[in-house]
Amino acid sequence: MHWMLYLSTSCFPAIQPLCLFKEEKENCFIVAILSIIQRREKCRALDERFPILKGHFGIVVPLDFIGSLSNRWSYGFAFGAVSSSVLLLFSEGYMPFGVPQWAQAIVYLVGALEVGVAYYPFFACLSTPHRMWGGVLGLLYTVTWVIVTAVDIATCPGGMVLGPWQKLIFQWPSVLCLLFLLGRYVYIILKSVRVHLKLLAEEEEQHLMQSHQARYVQSLLRRPSERSAEKSWFQRKIYDWDPYFKFPNRMIGTSIICLIGLYTVTLADYSLSDYTFDQIDALKDSVAELAASCNQTNNLFFVLATQIEKFSYVARKSWLATTICASFTSVSYTVHVLVCYRKHLRRLWAGQKGFLPEKFHNPSSAVSVAAIARYSGWQIAFTLWGYFIVHFVQFLFAILFVYGVVIPIQEGRFLEWLTNFGFIFLTIAIVIGLVILQIVMVQVFFLQAKIDPEDKEKPLALNNRKAFHNFNYFFFFYNVIMGLSNCVIRLLMSCVVGTWLVPRIDRTIMQRGYESMDPGYSTWIGMIFADHYHSNPVLVCFCHVLLIRTVEKQRQNNSAYSQFQNTTSESGTGGRVKGRWLLFYTLLRNPQIILLRKNRSMSLQENHKAITSARMMASQAERSTDPVTQMNQESDHGTEPHTFE
């Protein structure tokens, strides 16, 4: 995969890793700012020691891989901007220095972390709730990347594979994604300014349940219509849009990187094939010169030069045709995986698990959650490597077809080809015909009649048993011979179908019972189960209703303490004061629970005094209807009320 390095960094092989390394300081600065303005949900003991923190320095989340369905295309284009660096990780030349063979995995891990750190601000600025800060920092960072990329393309446009415009041809999808992000951050800034100036209403906080999930639950509660809506040809044959389903950020970003990666490897594949075939033509010219230097009319070099020229022409045309077919196949697989993802999730929502192997009906929780982290990277790798494998297999079939069918017809050997093909076709037809003959004879002579005339097939019940035993005896010997040929056909079909399904991570290439040996399929099953448990509309709707009712109950329970709700600050000193007042008021109204509280570092005498005071307060509470009024009267007479911490 050295061509990946030449495609991206042909002038200076280490320029992109160095650029990523130099951006780390700016990345840390941006992430530090976003962390400072990010509020933590829970205050820690450290906040009481250092009040300046006040819940700041929260954890910055680049994007939600499970439940987030907002800004999906923005995240998708952010993944597109990352694609060039992700493809660079496939090249061995990415390593800036030589390392032992056993340490290459560690170097690849470090490189992947470096790429993640370099592009972290793109995602963090999109996901931060502080839209103004995220827009400004994201805009500055994106402008920096656009300038660096433009300078790199302008100063070193050419390359060894695609010619003088290699950098532009290779990187224009990433540049387009960067420009989209640039416009997105400008839009975020303008919208934040309008909200600040009260020209636009503030965005509502994102709820647990999305609108399309609510519509899905409503559709389940409605009575199904007796007449189904008519679908167009595009909806029936190509794609049917589902208003109750949205693809998560993970699936859209993975698909965009797959498409950009397929564009890159297709260009590199075709360009390198031209270089290879040019070398074959040069070899043909050398052999032809050797043939011309010999005095003999029919020499070996002349025949060899003719065969090399024929092979070069056939291979060049076949490679071009199979490049188009393999590219179309890989692109269709990328789109089809999305369709299968939606179809499988809808079946799981309906409680249907019959389409899965039985051993995968209840996958491990840890395996399912880990599958979410693995899926995107594995899907990209399976798609790119699957393109090369499918392309090579298609190329072999194309060569066999041309040499076995096209060339004999072009050279006037049509009758010879037709004779050979006729014998092969006749043999296959006889074998298939005898198999069909056995089925027809069984259907006519050895099955009992239909129980009901309206039945589609006869029942599985034998008739004419003695004749069937003779039929089975004589066909036994023939089926042994036919089984040998069918065994070879089975092996060939398994190899072809398995090779064709390498990019399809949603399908296993292993036989039934051995699906667990396919790590890609296991990852797919774990991923869809994790998404099923975290995004099932019925479960999400149920949790949403529980949260709403819990909040309502809390508001009703807090209505008794409404006179203490005038504190504006909920954190720091104000929150502690409010909590102690609420505690004091609760103990006054319920003095019997004072004895149940945990007393810290209290001596025996203090404990006895507290018990006596609690009993006095309990007796006073029984005689008084308003302990707060009595407390105020005691304070007017100069007596301090008892407090308990």
N, C-alpha and C positions, 0 to 999 in steps of 0.2 A: 504493500500500500504506500510505497514511497511517492507515487504520483500525487497523493493528497498534499504532500508537502510542497511539491513543485507547483501545484495549482495555486496554492494560497500564498506561498512565500518563495517565489522562484528567484528573486534578486538577492534577498538576504534571508537565509533559512531561519534565522533566530529572531526575526523582527517581531513576529506576533507574540511569541512568549515574552519577549522583553517589554513589549507594549502592555501586555497583561500585568507584568510585574510592576511596571511604573504606575499603573492605575490603582494599585492597592492602597496607597496613601489617601488618594481622593475618596476611594470607596469607604475606607474606615472613617474618614471625616464625615461623609454623608450619613453613614449608618449611625455614628455617634450622635449627630444632631437629631435624627429621627428617634433614637432611643431616649434622648433627653426629653423631648416633647411628648413621648408616648407615656401615658399614665398607666400605672399598675393597678389592677383591680383590688388587690389586697395589700394593706400596709404591713410592713414588717417591723421587728424590734429595732432594726437599723434606722428606720425613719424617726423614731423617738430620740435616738442619740444624735442624729444629724437631721435637724428639722429642715435644712435646706433642700434635702432630697424631696420630701413631701410626695412620695409615690412616683417620682420620675424614674427614668432609666428602665422602661419596660422592654420586653422582648419584642424585637421587630420581626414580623412574619412576612416573608417575601410574597407568598401566595398560598391559598388554601387548596390543597390537592384533592379534597374530598367534597366539602359541602358548598363551596363558593360558586355561584353561578352569575356573578356580576363582572363586568369588564372582561368578558371571555375573549373577545377578539383583540382587545388591547394586550392581554397576556399572550395570546397567540402570536401576535406580531413581535412581542418581546422575545418569545422563543425563536421566532424567525431571525431576529438579530443575533441570537446566540449560535445559530446553525453553523456558521463558518468555523467557529472555534470548536464546536462539537465534532465536526468532520475532521478537523485537524488532529483530534485525539486518536483517530484511527491509524495515523501514520506512525511508523516507528521512528522516523526522522524528527518527531516532535521532541525527543529527548535531547536536552542541550548538552549532555555529556554522557560518556560511555558508562554503563553500569553492568554488573553481572547479569546473567540470564535470570537467576532466581529473584533478583531485586527489581525486575521490570514492572511487576504488578504494583509494587509500592510507588514507583515513579509515575505510573499511570494514575494511581490514586491521588498523588500530589498534583499532577496536572489537571485532573478533574476538579479538585478543590480550588485550584488557581482560577480555572474558568468560572466556577461558581462564584468566587469572590469578585471577579472582575465584572460580572453582569448582575450582581446582587442589587445594586441601586435601581436598575430598571424595574424590577419587580417590587422592591420595597417602596419606591415612590408611587407606584400605582395602587398599592394596597393600604398605605397609611391613611388613617381617618382624618389627619390634618391635611386637607386637600391643598391649601395654599403652599405650605412647606413642601409637600410632595411634588407639586407642579413646578415650583421654582427650582428645586434641587434636581429633579428629573430633567427639566429643560436644559439646565447648565451641563449636566453630565452627558445628555444625548448630543448636544451641540459639540462637546469635546470629541465624542466618538465619531461624529460625522466629519469633523475637520480632519481628525487623524486618518480616517479611512480615505477621504478625498485626497489628502496629501500622498498617502501610500499608493493610490491608484495613479495619480498624476506623475509621481517621480519614478515609478516602476510599473508601467502598464503591461509590458510584455512578459512572455514566459516560454518555457521549453515545450509545452504541450499544445496550447491553444493559439499560439502566435502572438502578434504585437498587441492584441487587446485582451489578453488572457485575464488579467485582474478584473477588468470591467465586466467581462462575460461571466466570470465566476462569482463576483461579489455583488452584482446588481440586486439579487433578491434580498440580501442582508441590508444593503443601502436603502432599498425601498421600505423595509421594515423599520429602519431607523428614522426615515422621514415620516412614516406614519406615527411613530412614537413622539416625534417632535411636534406634530400637529395635535396629538392627543394631550400632551402636557400644556400646550398653549391654550387648548380648550378648557382644561382643568383650571388654569390660572384665571382666565376670563370669567368662568362661571363662579369661582370663589370670590372674585372682586365684585361681581353683581350681587352675590349673596351678602357680602359685607356691607354694600351700599343699600341694602334693603330693596333692591330692584328685582330680586328673585327669592322665592321661598327656599328655606333650607331643606336639604334632602332629608327624607325620613330615615330613621335608623333601620338598618336591614333586619327584617324579622326572621325568625327561625323558619317559618313556612313561606315559600314563594307562591306567587299567584298561580303559576301553572300547576303546582302541586295541589292547591286548593281546588282548582277546576277539575283535576283528575279525581279527587275524592268526591266532588259533587256529581261527576259523571257516574261514579259507582252507585251513588244513592238514588239517582234518577232511574226511572223505568226505561229499559232499552227500547228504542224505536223499532217498530215492526218492519219498517222499510229502510234498508240501508242506503246511504248516499252513494250516488254513482261516482266512480273515479275515472279520471282521464287516463289516456294511454301512458303518459309519463308517470303518473302515480302508480299504475298497475305494474309497469315493466321496469322502471328505473328507480324512482324514489318517491315515497309517500311521506309528506311532512306530518309530524305528530305535534299537535298544539299542547299536549300534556307532558312533553318531555323536552329537556334541555341537556346538551352534552356538557360535562364539566370542563374546567380549564385544562385539566390534564390531557383529556382526549383531543381537544382542539390543538393545543401546543404540540403534542406528539405528532399529529397528522401534518401540521405545517412543516415541522422539521423533516419528516419523512419525504414530503413532496420536494422540498428544497434539496435534500440529500439526493433524491433520485435525479433531479435536474443536474446536479453536479457530477454524479458518477456516470450518468449517461453521456454527458459531454466528454468527460475524461476517457470513458470507455471507447467511444467512437474515434476520438483523436489519437489515442494510443494504438487502436487497431489500424488506422491509416499509416502510422509510423511502422508498425509491424509488417504490413503488407508491402510497404515501400522497400523494406529490407528483403522481403521475399523476392520482389522484382529485381532488386540489385543482385541477389543470388542467382536468379534466372539469367540475367545478363552475363554474369561471370561464367556460368556453365555454358551459355551459348558461345562465348568467346573461346572457351576451351574446345567446344565442338567444331568451331570454324578453323581452329588451328590444326585439327587433325585432318589427314588426307583422306581417310576412309569416308565413304558416302553414308553408310548406315553405321554409325558408332553409338556407343552407349550414352555419351554426353548429349548428343542431339536429341535422343528419345527422352532423356531426363529433363532437358531444357523445355521440351514441349509439354511434358507432364506438369512441370512446375508452373509454367505459364497458365495452363488450364486450371490448375488448382488455385493459383492466386486470383484468377478472375472469378471462379466460382465462390471461393471463400470470401472475397471482398463483397460481392453482391449478397451472399447469404448472411454475412455478418451485419450488413446494413438492414436487411429485412428483419432479422431476428432482434436487432437492437430496438427497432420500432415496436415489435410484438412484445418483447420483454418489458419495455418501458410502459406500454399500455397495460400489460398484465399487472405490473407492480402498482401503478396508479389506481387501477380498479380494485386491487386488493386493499389498498389504503382506505379507499372510500367504503369498501364492503365491510371492513372491520368495524367501522362506525355503525353501519347498519346492523351488524350482528350484535354489537354492544347494546344497542337499544332493544333489539329483539330479545336478547337473553335477559336483560333487566326487566322488561315487561313480563316475561314468563315467570321470573322469580317473584315479582310483585303479586302475580296471580296465584302464587303457591305451587307452580309447576316446576318440578325438578326432573321429570322424565327424560329431558333431552341431555342430561348429564350422566356420566357413569355413576354407578351406585356408590362407589367408594368416595366420590366427591360430593355427596349430598350434604355432608356436615364437615367441612374442612376445619382445620385448626385455626383458632383466632389469631395466634401469632403469625402463622403462615399467611393468612389473608391480609393482615395489616402490612407485613413485610412485602407482599406482592404489589401493593400500591407503589412502594418506593422503587421496585424493580421494573415495573411494567413499561414505563416510558422508554427507558434506556434499552430494554430488551426488544421492544417493538421496533425502534429505530434500527438497531443492529440486525434484527431478523429481516427487515425490509431491504436494507442495503445489500447484505450478503445473499439474501434470497434472489435479488435481481441478478447478481453475477451467476448464481447456480442455475436459475431458470434460463438465463441467456445462453449459457454454455450448452445446456441440454437441448434447447431449441436449435442452436447452431449445429449440433451433431445430427439431429433429425433432418435439418435442411440439407446438409451435405449428403446424407444418405439418400434423400429424395432426389436430389439433382443427379447424383451419379447412378442411381438405380432407375430413374424414370426419364428425366429431362434429357440428359446427354445421349442415351441410346436412341431416343426419338429424333434428336437433332442430327445425329450422325447417320441416319437412314437405316437404323437397325430396329425399326418399329415392329416388324413381324417377329423378329427374334425376341424382342422384349415382350410382345403380346403373348408369344408362346410360353415363355418362362412365367410371366405373370398369370397366364391362364392356368398352368399346372398348379401354381401356388394357391391361386384363388379357388380352383376346383377342389383341392385337398381340404382347404379350410371350410368350404361350403359343405363337403360331404360330412366332415366331422360335426359341424353345427347341425346339419340336417339329421344325422343319426341321433343326436341329443334331443332334437325336437320330436323325432319319430317315437322315441321312448315315452316322452311325455304325452303325445297324442294317443298312443296305444293304451297307456294306463288310463287316460281320461275316457276312452271309448269302451274298453273291454274290462277293466279291472276295478272300477268304482261303481258303487251302487247308485241307483237313480235318485233324483232330487226328492227330498221329503215334501217340499212345497214347490209348485211350478214357478213361483216368483223368485226362488232363490237364485243367486248369481252362479254358484258353483255347486258341484255335487258334494255330498258329505264325505268326510275322511273315513270311509268304511269300505273294506275290500269286498270284491265280488269275483267269482271264478277263481278261487284260491289255487286249485291244482294247476290251472293254466298259468297263473301268475308265478308259481314256483318254477315251472319250466322256463318261462320267459326270463326270470331272474337268473336261472342257472346258465343259460346260453349267453346272455349278455354280460355275465360275470367276467369272462375271459377277454372280451373286447374292451370292457371298461377299464381293465388293468392297463392296456396299451394306451387308451385315450387319456387315462389319468396322468401318464408321464408327460404328454404334451401340455395338458392343462396345468400341470405343476410349473412348467417353464413359463407359460403364459401368466400364471398367477404371480410368479416372481417378478416378471418384467412389468406387469401392471402395477404392482406394489411400489417398485422403484420409480416408475414414471409419476404416479400419483403422489407418492411421498416427496419427490423432488419438486413437483409443482406446488405442493402445499407448505414448503419451507417458510415462505413469508407469512403464511396464515397462522398467527399465534392463537387464534380462536378455535383452531381445529388441531386435533392430535394426529401425528403421523405414525403412531404406534398402534399395534393390534389391540383388540378388545381384551381387557384384563391387564394390559401393560401400560395404561395411560399415565400412571405415576412416574414412569421412566422418561416422560417427555417434560422437561423443566419449563418449557415455554407454555405449554397447555396448563400445567399446574399453576403457573403465575397468573394466567388468564382467569382460571376458576377462582383463585383466591381474591383477585382484584374485583371481579363482579360481585362476589359475596360481600366483600367489605363495602362496596358502594350500595349494595342492596340493603344492608343493615343500617347504613348511615343516611341514606337518601330515599328510603321507601316513603312515598307520599302519605300512606295511611299512618305509619309510625310517626312521621314528622308532624302530621296534623294532630295526632293524639297528644304528643309532647307539647305542641303549641297550645292546645286547649288546657292542659294541666298547668302550664306556666301562667297563662292568663288567669285561671281561677286561683292559683296560689297567690299571685300579686293582689287580686281582689280581696282575698281573705286577710292578707297582711294589712291592707289598707283599713279593712273593717276592724281588725284587732288594734290597730294603732289609733283609732278614732278616740279612744278613751284618754290618750295622751296628747290630744290636739293642742292643749294649752302650752305644751313644751316644744311645739314645732316651729318656734320663731327663730331658732338658731340657723343662721345662713350657712355656716361652714360645717361640713360633715367630717372633716379630717382634722388631724392635729389636736390642738388644745380644746377647740370648740366642741369637737366630737366627744372627747373624754368628759368634759363638763356636762354635756347633755346626757351622756350615759349614766353619770353618777346621780344626776337629778332624777332620772327615770328610776334608777335603782332605789333611791331614797323614798320616792313616792310609792313605789311598789311595796317596800317594806312597811311603810306606814299603814297602807291599806291591808296588808297581809302580814302582820307581825309574827304569826305562828311559824313562818318559814325562816325566820332569823336563826332559829336554833339548828336548822338543817344546812346552813351555809358553812363552807369550809373556812376555818379560822387559821390564818397564817401567823406563825411566830407569836402566839399569845400565851401569856403565863397563866397559871392556875387561878390567881386572884383576879386577873382581867377577864378570864373566861367566866368565873363565877359572877362578876359584876355585870358582864354582858347578858348572861342568862336572867339575872334579876331584873335588869332594865327591860329585856324583851317581854318578860311576864307582866311587868307593870304596863308596858305599851299595849299588850294584848288585852288586859283588863280594861284599860282606858278606851281602847277601840270598840269594845263591846258596849260601853256606856255612851259613847259619842257616835254620832252619825257622820261627822265630817272631821277626820283626824287632821286635815290640813288647817282647818279653822282653829282647832285646839292648839296646833303647833304655833300658829301666829299669835294666839293669846298668851302662850307661855313665853314667846319671845318678847311680847310687850311688857311682861312683868319682870323681864331681865333674866329669865331662865333659858339656858341654851338647850335645844333639843338634842337627843342622842343620835349620833350617826354611826353607821356601821360600814366599814369598807370591806 
